[in-house]
Amino acid sequence: MKKIAKNKESVYLVGHNGPEHNLVLSVYKSYNGAFKAWNKLRLDLLEGAKQGLKYGKEDAKRNLKKGKWDHEDKPFSKETIDDLKKIAEMGEDIYLEMIKNLSCEDPEKVNNYPQDTPYIKEQEVKN
């Protein structure tokens, strides 16, 4: 543990934030412990983005097969069909961007804004 000043020391906060939240999940005495927790959090968020990508592709394929939205009786427009084909093949842009962003293994450089961004913050505390 790094000493800051007499009767003060640092702790490391691990959490995630976004445009409307800041959630501290855990506190560590060492940066190494915080980094391990941060990396697990990052990997959990990354897995969630991968699941979202997979679900989006499957959903687009289901909708293409049906040919219309559940709540409508009219068939899809050509534009909607083209959009669904793109999503079924590539996935939704938001999940592709999240996967790219959360693949960064450096807590100082990772930026997943406006989605959940994992962080480590050093905080000075009194002894």
VEXMISE-147192 format. One record per residue: residue in one letter; residue number from 1; x, y, z of N, C-alpha, C, O in turn. Coordinates in steps of 0.1 Angstrom, whole numbers, padded with zeros to 4 digits, m for minus. Layout:
N
+------+------+-------+-------+-------+-------+-------+-------+-------+-------+-------+-------+-------+-------+
| resn | resi |   n_X |   n_Y |   n_Z |  ca_X |  ca_Y |  ca_Z |   c_X |   c_Y |   c_Z |   o_X |   o_Y |   o_Z |
+------+------+-------+-------+-------+-------+-------+-------+-------+-------+-------+-------+-------+-------+
|    a |  NUM |     X |     Y |     Z |     X |     Y |     Z |     X |     Y |     Z |     X |     Y |     Z |
...
+------+------+-------+-------+-------+-------+-------+-------+-------+-------+-------+-------+-------+-------+
//
This chain:
127
+------+------+-------+-------+-------+-------+-------+-------+-------+-------+-------+-------+-------+-------+
| resn | resi |   n_X |   n_Y |   n_Z |  ca_X |  ca_Y |  ca_Z |   c_X |   c_Y |   c_Z |   o_X |   o_Y |   o_Z |
+------+------+-------+-------+-------+-------+-------+-------+-------+-------+-------+-------+-------+-------+
|    m |    1 |  0008 | m0012 |  0000 |  0000 |  0000 |  0000 |  0009 |  0012 |  0000 |  0018 |  0013 |  0008 |
|    k |    2 |  0006 |  0022 | m0009 |  0014 |  0034 | m0010 |  0010 |  0044 |  0000 | m0002 |  0048 |  0001 |
|    k |    3 |  0019 |  0049 |  0008 |  0016 |  0060 |  0017 |  0016 |  0073 |  0010 |  0025 |  0077 |  0002 |
|    i |    4 |  0005 |  0081 |  0013 |  0004 |  0094 |  0007 |  0009 |  0105 |  0016 |  0018 |  0113 |  0011 |
|    a |    5 |  0005 |  0105 |  0028 |  0010 |  0115 |  0038 |  0008 |  0108 |  0051 |  0001 |  0098 |  0052 |
|    k |    6 |  0012 |  0115 |  0062 |  0011 |  0110 |  0075 | m0004 |  0108 |  0078 | m0012 |  0117 |  0076 |
|    n |    7 | m0008 |  0096 |  0082 | m0022 |  0092 |  0085 | m0031 |  0091 |  0073 | m0043 |  0091 |  0075 |
|    k |    8 | m0025 |  0091 |  0061 | m0033 |  0089 |  0049 | m0027 |  0078 |  0041 | m0015 |  0076 |  0041 |
|    e |    9 | m0035 |  0072 |  0033 | m0031 |  0061 |  0024 | m0041 |  0061 |  0012 | m0051 |  0067 |  0012 |
|    s |   10 | m0037 |  0053 |  0002 | m0046 |  0051 | m0009 | m0054 |  0038 | m0009 | m0048 |  0028 | m0004 |
|    v |   11 | m0066 |  0039 | m0014 | m0073 |  0027 | m0017 | m0078 |  0028 | m0031 | m0077 |  0039 | m0037 |
|    y |   12 | m0082 |  0017 | m0037 | m0085 |  0017 | m0051 | m0100 |  0012 | m0053 | m0103 |  0001 | m0049 |
|    l |   13 | m0108 |  0021 | m0059 | m0122 |  0018 | m0061 | m0124 |  0011 | m0075 | m0118 |  0016 | m0085 |
|    v |   14 | m0132 |  0001 | m0075 | m0135 | m0006 | m0088 | m0150 | m0005 | m0090 | m0157 | m0008 | m0081 |
|    g |   15 | m0153 | m0001 | m0102 | m0167 |  0000 | m0105 | m0169 |  0003 | m0120 | m0161 |  0001 | m0128 |
|    h |   16 | m0181 |  0008 | m0123 | m0184 |  0012 | m0137 | m0193 |  0024 | m0137 | m0201 |  0026 | m0128 |
|    n |   17 | m0192 |  0032 | m0147 | m0200 |  0044 | m0148 | m0205 |  0046 | m0162 | m0200 |  0039 | m0172 |
|    g |   18 | m0215 |  0054 | m0164 | m0221 |  0058 | m0177 | m0226 |  0072 | m0175 | m0224 |  0079 | m0165 |
|    p |   19 | m0234 |  0076 | m0185 | m0239 |  0090 | m0184 | m0248 |  0093 | m0172 | m0249 |  0105 | m0168 |
|    e |   20 | m0255 |  0083 | m0167 | m0264 |  0086 | m0156 | m0261 |  0077 | m0143 | m0270 |  0076 | m0135 |
|    h |   21 | m0250 |  0071 | m0143 | m0247 |  0064 | m0131 | m0232 |  0063 | m0128 | m0223 |  0065 | m0137 |
|    n |   22 | m0228 |  0060 | m0116 | m0215 |  0057 | m0111 | m0216 |  0047 | m0100 | m0221 |  0051 | m0089 |
|    l |   23 | m0212 |  0035 | m0103 | m0214 |  0024 | m0093 | m0201 |  0019 | m0088 | m0194 |  0012 | m0096 |
|    v |   24 | m0198 |  0021 | m0076 | m0186 |  0015 | m0070 | m0189 |  0001 | m0065 | m0199 | m0001 | m0057 |
|    l |   25 | m0182 | m0009 | m0070 | m0185 | m0023 | m0067 | m0176 | m0029 | m0056 | m0181 | m0037 | m0048 |
|    s |   26 | m0164 | m0024 | m0055 | m0155 | m0029 | m0045 | m0143 | m0019 | m0042 | m0141 | m0011 | m0050 |
|    v |   27 | m0136 | m0021 | m0031 | m0125 | m0013 | m0027 | m0114 | m0022 | m0023 | m0115 | m0033 | m0017 |
|    y |   28 | m0101 | m0018 | m0028 | m0089 | m0027 | m0026 | m0078 | m0018 | m0020 | m0077 | m0006 | m0022 |
|    k |   29 | m0070 | m0025 | m0012 | m0058 | m0018 | m0006 | m0047 | m0018 | m0016 | m0038 | m0009 | m0015 |
|    s |   30 | m0046 | m0027 | m0026 | m0036 | m0027 | m0035 | m0041 | m0025 | m0050 | m0052 | m0029 | m0053 |
|    y |   31 | m0033 | m0019 | m0058 | m0037 | m0018 | m0072 | m0038 | m0031 | m0079 | m0047 | m0033 | m0087 |
|    n |   32 | m0029 | m0040 | m0075 | m0030 | m0054 | m0081 | m0043 | m0061 | m0079 | m0049 | m0067 | m0088 |
|    g |   33 | m0048 | m0060 | m0066 | m0061 | m0066 | m0063 | m0072 | m0059 | m0071 | m0081 | m0065 | m0076 |
|    a |   34 | m0071 | m0046 | m0072 | m0081 | m0038 | m0079 | m0081 | m0041 | m0094 | m0091 | m0043 | m0100 |
|    f |   35 | m0069 | m0043 | m0099 | m0068 | m0046 | m0113 | m0074 | m0060 | m0116 | m0081 | m0061 | m0127 |
|    k |   36 | m0072 | m0070 | m0108 | m0079 | m0083 | m0110 | m0094 | m0082 | m0110 | m0101 | m0087 | m0119 |
|    a |   37 | m0099 | m0074 | m0101 | m0114 | m0072 | m0100 | m0119 | m0064 | m0112 | m0129 | m0067 | m0118 |
|    w |   38 | m0111 | m0054 | m0116 | m0115 | m0046 | m0128 | m0115 | m0054 | m0140 | m0124 | m0054 | m0148 |
|    n |   39 | m0105 | m0063 | m0142 | m0104 | m0071 | m0154 | m0116 | m0081 | m0154 | m0122 | m0084 | m0165 |
|    k |   40 | m0120 | m0087 | m0142 | m0131 | m0096 | m0142 | m0144 | m0088 | m0146 | m0152 | m0093 | m0154 |
|    l |   41 | m0146 | m0076 | m0141 | m0157 | m0068 | m0144 | m0157 | m0065 | m0159 | m0168 | m0066 | m0166 |
|    r |   42 | m0146 | m0061 | m0165 | m0145 | m0058 | m0179 | m0149 | m0071 | m0187 | m0156 | m0069 | m0197 |
|    l |   43 | m0144 | m0082 | m0183 | m0147 | m0095 | m0190 | m0162 | m0098 | m0189 | m0168 | m0103 | m0199 |
|    d |   44 | m0168 | m0095 | m0178 | m0182 | m0098 | m0176 | m0190 | m0088 | m0185 | m0200 | m0093 | m0192 |
|    l |   45 | m0186 | m0076 | m0186 | m0193 | m0066 | m0195 | m0191 | m0070 | m0209 | m0200 | m0069 | m0218 |
|    l |   46 | m0179 | m0075 | m0213 | m0176 | m0079 | m0226 | m0185 | m0091 | m0230 | m0190 | m0092 | m0241 |
|    e |   47 | m0186 | m0100 | m0221 | m0195 | m0112 | m0223 | m0209 | m0108 | m0226 | m0216 | m0113 | m0234 |
|    g |   48 | m0214 | m0098 | m0218 | m0227 | m0093 | m0220 | m0229 | m0087 | m0233 | m0240 | m0089 | m0240 |
|    a |   49 | m0219 | m0080 | m0238 | m0220 | m0074 | m0251 | m0220 | m0084 | m0262 | m0227 | m0083 | m0272 |
|    k |   50 | m0212 | m0095 | m0260 | m0212 | m0106 | m0270 | m0225 | m0113 | m0270 | m0230 | m0117 | m0281 |
|    q |   51 | m0231 | m0115 | m0259 | m0245 | m0121 | m0258 | m0255 | m0112 | m0265 | m0264 | m0117 | m0272 |
|    g |   52 | m0254 | m0099 | m0263 | m0263 | m0090 | m0269 | m0262 | m0090 | m0285 | m0272 | m0090 | m0292 |
|    l |   53 | m0249 | m0091 | m0289 | m0247 | m0092 | m0304 | m0253 | m0105 | m0309 | m0259 | m0105 | m0320 |
|    k |   54 | m0251 | m0116 | m0302 | m0257 | m0129 | m0306 | m0272 | m0128 | m0307 | m0278 | m0133 | m0316 |
|    y |   55 | m0278 | m0123 | m0296 | m0292 | m0122 | m0295 | m0298 | m0113 | m0307 | m0308 | m0117 | m0313 |
|    g |   56 | m0291 | m0102 | m0309 | m0296 | m0093 | m0320 | m0296 | m0100 | m0333 | m0305 | m0098 | m0341 |
|    k |   57 | m0285 | m0107 | m0336 | m0285 | m0115 | m0349 | m0296 | m0125 | m0350 | m0303 | m0126 | m0360 |
|    e |   58 | m0298 | m0132 | m0339 | m0308 | m0143 | m0339 | m0322 | m0136 | m0341 | m0331 | m0141 | m0348 |
|    d |   59 | m0324 | m0125 | m0334 | m0337 | m0118 | m0334 | m0340 | m0113 | m0348 | m0351 | m0114 | m0353 |
|    a |   60 | m0330 | m0107 | m0355 | m0331 | m0102 | m0368 | m0335 | m0114 | m0378 | m0343 | m0112 | m0387 |
|    k |   61 | m0328 | m0125 | m0376 | m0331 | m0137 | m0385 | m0346 | m0141 | m0383 | m0353 | m0145 | m0392 |
|    r |   62 | m0350 | m0142 | m0370 | m0364 | m0145 | m0367 | m0374 | m0136 | m0374 | m0384 | m0140 | m0380 |
|    n |   63 | m0371 | m0123 | m0372 | m0380 | m0113 | m0378 | m0380 | m0113 | m0393 | m0391 | m0112 | m0399 |
|    l |   64 | m0369 | m0116 | m0399 | m0368 | m0117 | m0414 | m0377 | m0129 | m0418 | m0384 | m0129 | m0428 |
|    k |   65 | m0376 | m0140 | m0411 | m0384 | m0152 | m0414 | m0399 | m0149 | m0413 | m0407 | m0154 | m0422 |
|    k |   66 | m0403 | m0142 | m0403 | m0417 | m0138 | m0401 | m0422 | m0128 | m0412 | m0433 | m0129 | m0417 |
|    g |   67 | m0413 | m0119 | m0415 | m0416 | m0109 | m0425 | m0424 | m0097 | m0421 | m0427 | m0088 | m0429 |
|    k |   68 | m0427 | m0096 | m0408 | m0434 | m0085 | m0402 | m0431 | m0084 | m0387 | m0428 | m0094 | m0381 |
|    w |   69 | m0434 | m0072 | m0381 | m0433 | m0071 | m0367 | m0445 | m0078 | m0360 | m0455 | m0079 | m0366 |
|    d |   70 | m0443 | m0082 | m0348 | m0454 | m0089 | m0341 | m0466 | m0081 | m0340 | m0477 | m0086 | m0341 |
|    h |   71 | m0465 | m0068 | m0338 | m0476 | m0059 | m0335 | m0482 | m0053 | m0348 | m0491 | m0045 | m0347 |
|    e |   72 | m0477 | m0057 | m0360 | m0482 | m0051 | m0372 | m0487 | m0063 | m0382 | m0481 | m0074 | m0381 |
|    d |   73 | m0496 | m0059 | m0390 | m0501 | m0069 | m0401 | m0494 | m0067 | m0414 | m0495 | m0076 | m0423 |
|    k |   74 | m0488 | m0055 | m0416 | m0482 | m0053 | m0429 | m0468 | m0058 | m0430 | m0461 | m0058 | m0420 |
|    p |   75 | m0464 | m0062 | m0442 | m0450 | m0067 | m0443 | m0439 | m0056 | m0442 | m0443 | m0045 | m0443 |
|    f |   76 | m0427 | m0061 | m0440 | m0416 | m0051 | m0438 | m0414 | m0043 | m0451 | m0417 | m0048 | m0462 |
|    s |   77 | m0409 | m0031 | m0450 | m0405 | m0023 | m0461 | m0391 | m0029 | m0466 | m0385 | m0036 | m0459 |
|    k |   78 | m0387 | m0025 | m0478 | m0374 | m0029 | m0483 | m0363 | m0024 | m0474 | m0353 | m0031 | m0472 |
|    e |   79 | m0364 | m0012 | m0469 | m0354 | m0006 | m0460 | m0353 | m0014 | m0447 | m0342 | m0017 | m0443 |
|    t |   80 | m0364 | m0018 | m0442 | m0364 | m0026 | m0429 | m0357 | m0040 | m0432 | m0350 | m0045 | m0424 |
|    i |   81 | m0361 | m0046 | m0443 | m0355 | m0059 | m0447 | m0340 | m0058 | m0449 | m0332 | m0066 | m0444 |
|    d |   82 | m0335 | m0047 | m0456 | m0321 | m0045 | m0457 | m0314 | m0043 | m0444 | m0303 | m0048 | m0441 |
|    d |   83 | m0320 | m0035 | m0435 | m0315 | m0033 | m0421 | m0314 | m0046 | m0414 | m0304 | m0049 | m0407 |
|    l |   84 | m0324 | m0054 | m0414 | m0325 | m0067 | m0407 | m0314 | m0077 | m0413 | m0308 | m0084 | m0405 |
|    k |   85 | m0313 | m0077 | m0426 | m0302 | m0085 | m0432 | m0289 | m0081 | m0427 | m0280 | m0090 | m0424 |
|    k |   86 | m0286 | m0068 | m0426 | m0273 | m0064 | m0422 | m0271 | m0068 | m0407 | m0260 | m0073 | m0404 |
|    i |   87 | m0281 | m0066 | m0399 | m0280 | m0070 | m0384 | m0278 | m0085 | m0383 | m0270 | m0090 | m0375 |
|    a |   88 | m0286 | m0093 | m0391 | m0285 | m0108 | m0390 | m0271 | m0112 | m0394 | m0266 | m0122 | m0389 |
|    e |   89 | m0264 | m0105 | m0403 | m0251 | m0109 | m0408 | m0240 | m0104 | m0399 | m0231 | m0111 | m0395 |
|    m |   90 | m0240 | m0091 | m0396 | m0229 | m0084 | m0389 | m0232 | m0082 | m0374 | m0223 | m0082 | m0366 |
|    g |   91 | m0245 | m0080 | m0371 | m0248 | m0076 | m0357 | m0251 | m0061 | m0356 | m0249 | m0054 | m0365 |
|    e |   92 | m0256 | m0057 | m0345 | m0260 | m0043 | m0342 | m0247 | m0035 | m0339 | m0238 | m0040 | m0332 |
|    d |   93 | m0246 | m0023 | m0345 | m0235 | m0015 | m0343 | m0231 | m0012 | m0329 | m0219 | m0012 | m0325 |
|    i |   94 | m0241 | m0010 | m0320 | m0238 | m0007 | m0306 | m0231 | m0019 | m0299 | m0221 | m0016 | m0292 |
|    y |   95 | m0234 | m0031 | m0302 | m0227 | m0043 | m0296 | m0213 | m0044 | m0302 | m0204 | m0048 | m0295 |
|    l |   96 | m0212 | m0042 | m0315 | m0199 | m0043 | m0321 | m0189 | m0032 | m0315 | m0178 | m0035 | m0313 |
|    e |   97 | m0194 | m0020 | m0313 | m0186 | m0010 | m0307 | m0183 | m0013 | m0292 | m0171 | m0011 | m0288 |
|    m |   98 | m0192 | m0019 | m0285 | m0190 | m0023 | m0271 | m0179 | m0033 | m0270 | m0170 | m0033 | m0262 |
|    i |   99 | m0180 | m0043 | m0279 | m0170 | m0054 | m0279 | m0156 | m0048 | m0282 | m0146 | m0052 | m0276 |
|    k |  100 | m0155 | m0039 | m0292 | m0142 | m0033 | m0295 | m0137 | m0025 | m0283 | m0126 | m0027 | m0279 |
|    n |  101 | m0146 | m0017 | m0277 | m0142 | m0009 | m0265 | m0137 | m0017 | m0253 | m0127 | m0014 | m0247 |
|    l |  102 | m0145 | m0027 | m0250 | m0143 | m0035 | m0238 | m0131 | m0046 | m0240 | m0127 | m0052 | m0231 |
|    s |  103 | m0126 | m0047 | m0252 | m0115 | m0055 | m0255 | m0102 | m0049 | m0250 | m0091 | m0055 | m0250 |
|    c |  104 | m0102 | m0036 | m0247 | m0091 | m0029 | m0242 | m0087 | m0034 | m0228 | m0096 | m0034 | m0220 |
|    e |  105 | m0075 | m0038 | m0226 | m0071 | m0043 | m0214 | m0064 | m0033 | m0204 | m0058 | m0037 | m0194 |
|    d |  106 | m0064 | m0021 | m0208 | m0058 | m0010 | m0200 | m0068 | m0001 | m0193 | m0076 |  0006 | m0200 |
|    p |  107 | m0069 | m0002 | m0180 | m0079 |  0006 | m0173 | m0078 |  0021 | m0175 | m0088 |  0028 | m0174 |
|    e |  108 | m0066 |  0026 | m0179 | m0064 |  0040 | m0182 | m0069 |  0044 | m0195 | m0072 |  0056 | m0198 |
|    k |  109 | m0071 |  0034 | m0204 | m0074 |  0037 | m0218 | m0088 |  0033 | m0222 | m0094 |  0038 | m0232 |
|    v |  110 | m0094 |  0023 | m0215 | m0107 |  0018 | m0219 | m0118 |  0029 | m0218 | m0118 |  0037 | m0208 |
|    n |  111 | m0126 |  0030 | m0229 | m0137 |  0040 | m0229 | m0148 |  0034 | m0236 | m0148 |  0031 | m0249 |
|    n |  112 | m0159 |  0031 | m0229 | m0171 |  0025 | m0235 | m0183 |  0034 | m0234 | m0194 |  0029 | m0236 |
|    y |  113 | m0180 |  0047 | m0233 | m0191 |  0057 | m0231 | m0199 |  0057 | m0244 | m0193 |  0056 | m0255 |
|    p |  114 | m0212 |  0057 | m0243 | m0220 |  0060 | m0232 | m0225 |  0048 | m0224 | m0233 |  0048 | m0215 |
|    q |  115 | m0220 |  0036 | m0228 | m0223 |  0024 | m0221 | m0215 |  0022 | m0208 | m0206 |  0030 | m0206 |
|    d |  116 | m0217 |  0012 | m0200 | m0210 |  0009 | m0188 | m0195 |  0009 | m0191 | m0190 |  0001 | m0200 |
|    t |  117 | m0187 |  0017 | m0184 | m0172 |  0017 | m0186 | m0166 |  0013 | m0173 | m0168 |  0020 | m0163 |
|    p |  118 | m0159 |  0002 | m0172 | m0153 | m0002 | m0160 | m0141 |  0007 | m0156 | m0134 |  0012 | m0165 |
|    y |  119 | m0139 |  0009 | m0143 | m0128 |  0018 | m0139 | m0121 |  0014 | m0127 | m0126 |  0006 | m0119 |
|    i |  120 | m0109 |  0019 | m0125 | m0102 |  0018 | m0112 | m0099 |  0033 | m0108 | m0093 |  0040 | m0116 |
|    k |  121 | m0103 |  0037 | m0096 | m0100 |  0051 | m0092 | m0092 |  0050 | m0079 | m0096 |  0043 | m0069 |
|    e |  122 | m0081 |  0057 | m0078 | m0074 |  0058 | m0066 | m0080 |  0069 | m0057 | m0083 |  0079 | m0062 |
|    q |  123 | m0082 |  0065 | m0044 | m0088 |  0074 | m0035 | m0080 |  0075 | m0022 | m0076 |  0065 | m0017 |
|    e |  124 | m0077 |  0087 | m0018 | m0069 |  0090 | m0006 | m0079 |  0089 |  0006 | m0090 |  0094 |  0006 |
|    v |  125 | m0075 |  0081 |  0016 | m0083 |  0080 |  0029 | m0074 |  0082 |  0041 | m0062 |  0080 |  0041 |
|    k |  126 | m0081 |  0087 |  0052 | m0073 |  0088 |  0064 | m0072 |  0075 |  0071 | m0080 |  0066 |  0070 |
|    n |  127 | m0061 |  0074 |  0078 | m0058 |  0062 |  0086 | m0065 |  0061 |  0099 | m0064 |  0052 |  0106 |
+------+------+-------+-------+-------+-------+-------+-------+-------+-------+-------+-------+-------+-------+
//
